[in-house]
């Protein structure tokens, strides 16, 4: 099956493990990169750390309501298209979801192909063609294109290096603990450790730093790492 928009980055916030697994497997089969979390708090954390091409969000979460997460995300300037999932089928509920900031609404149970088709339609919208670029100290991180430019030259990064740099650049001056970085960047790898983070930071520094200049990534002893503010 040919997917119109391959390699999109999609966040799924769904507390039903079976439902989340079905969605993740199907979207991964269509060559998308999928992050899955099951709570309001984790969804909020992922949205504050990463940029996505689309979001699949369940209405009812164990620690909050999906519509409140949408409102918070939109209030903060988030424009990513959101497909809301819910067992609520009343028109008033649909209106509440769409008025609250969702772009589309899918009632459970649903066919996985319909979810996929709706996501493709949402991601074709012209407003999502605009790329987000994080800039600092001669570095330009193009989130949508997954490219890093240093003083006008393209720098090759491995996927986890890119994710690590994105997390740090989004909150310059904010210290991220080693455990927090492992959860955000290496969440799917059981063997990830503090040494994994340290090694990745060293590799990243070699690629982004300039000789004779302070490193872009500061090590806060005993705490974690932060991106240097200019």
N, C-alpha and C positions, 0 to 999 in steps of 0.2 A: 504493500500500500504506500502510495506517495503522499507524504505530508507536505502541505503547502509551505508551512513555516517550520523548518527543521531547526533543531538545536535552540529552541526557546528555553528560557529559564523560568520555571514555574514553581510557585509556592503553594502547597496544599496544606490547609489547616482543617483537620478532620479528626474527631476523637473516636470514631468507629474504626477500629483497627482493620477489620475486613474491608470496609469501604475504601479506606485509605490505601490499602495494599492493592486493591483492584485498580484504582485510579493511577497509582504510581507505576504499576507494571505496564498498563496500557500506554501511558504517556512516554515512559522510557522506551517502550517498543517503537514508538513513533519518533524516537531519537531526540527527545527533549531531556533537559537536565531538570530533575525534580527534587525539591526539598520537601519533606513531610514533617509536620509537627502536629501535636494533638491538643494543645492548650492555647488559651488567649495570651497568656504571658509569653510563651515561646513564639507565637505568631508575631507579637509585637516586637520581640527581640530580633527576629529574623528580618522584619521590615525595616528596622532601624539600622541594620548592619549590611543589608544587601539590596540590590535593585533587581526587580523581576519583570518579565515580559507579561505575566498574567498571574492572577491569584485565584485559587479555588478555596472558598471559605464556607464552612458549615455555620449555620445560624446558632445552634446550641452547642456551647462548649462547657467543659466541666468547671471552669473558673471565670466564665463571663459569657457575654452574648456577642455573636459575630457582628451584628449590626453596629454595636458600640465600637468595635475594633475598626470597622470601615469608617465611621465618623471621625475617629481619632486620627486615622491614617490620612483621610482627606483634609482634615483641619491642618495637618502638618505639611500639606502641599503634595501629598502622594497622588499621582495620576494614573498609576498602573490599573488596567482593566480588571475588574473583580467579578467573578461568577459565584453567586451565592447558592449554596445547597441547603435544602430544608425539607422537612416533612410537612410544613404548613402549606396548604393549597388554597386558602381563602384569598380572594382578590385584595382584601385590605392588607394582608400580610405581604403580598407581592408589592403593593404600592409602598408599604413602609420600607421594604428592603431597597427598592429602586430609588425612592426619595432620599434614603439614608446614604446613598452613594454607590450602591452596587450597579454594575453595568448590565448584568443579566441575572436571571433567576431560574433555577432548575429544581423542580419538585421531585423528591424521592418517592418511590424508586424510579430510576431512570436507566436508559440504555447508555453504556459507556461510549458508544459511537456518537450519541447526541452530545454528550459532554465535550468530546473531542471537537466536534464540528462547531459548537458554540464558542469554544476557546479560539479556534482558528479565525472565526468571524471577528471576535473581539480584538485579536492581535493584528488584524489587517487594517485597523483604523489608522488613518494618517497621523494622528497625534502621537502614536507610539513609535513613529519613525525617527523622532528627534533623540539623539544620543545624549546621555549624561556623561559629562567629563569632570573628573575630580582633578584639580590642579594645585600644585604647591612646589615651590623651589625648583622650577625647571622640569618637574614631572607632570605628565598629563595622562591620567588613567581613564580610558574610554570604556565605560562599563558595558555598554551595549555591544561594542565590537570586540570586547575582551582584548584590548591592546594597551600597551604602556609605551609612552614616548618620553624620552629623556633628552632635553635640549634639542628637540626636533628629530631625534633618531629613534627608530623602533627598537624596543628591548624585548627579547623573547623571555616569557615567563611560563613556568609550568602552572597548571590549573590551581594547585593549592597555594603557590606563591602569589598568584593573582588574587585569590580570595583573601589571603592573609593581608596583603597590601590594601585591598579594598576596605576591609574591616578597620584597619588602622587609620587610613586616610579620611574615612567618613567622620571620625571623631578626633581631630588633631588635639594633642594635649591631654587626652583622656587615657588613663592607664587601664590596660586590659590585662587581667590576670592570665597566667598560663592556662589554668583550667577553662576560663572563658573562651580563650582562643581555640583550645582543643574542641570544645563543644560547638563552636561556630564553624571552624574550618575543617576539622578532622572527625566530625561527629559519626561518620559511618565506619571509621576504622578503630577497632577495639584496641589495637596495639599502640595507638598514639600516646605520647608521653611528653613530659617536659623537655626531654632531650630532642624529641621530634621538632618541637617548636623552636628550640635554640638553634638547631641545625638549619631549619628553614629561614630563620631570621638572618643567620650568617650568610647564607646563599643569596638572600634578597639584598642584603647590604652591598655585597660585591657587585650586584647588577645596577643598583640605583644610586649609590653614593659616589661622590666626587673626591678624588685624592686631595688631602689637605683641608677638607671641609668637614664640619660635624656630620655625623650620620643622621639620615632622615629618621631612623628608628632608634629611640632611646631605650636603654635597659634600666628600669627602676628596680634596683637591687632588692631581692626578696619579695617583690610584688608582681612585676610583669613588664609589659612593653607599651610604649606610646609613640605616636607619630609626632615628630618635632614641629611645633608651630613656628611659622615664619614671622 
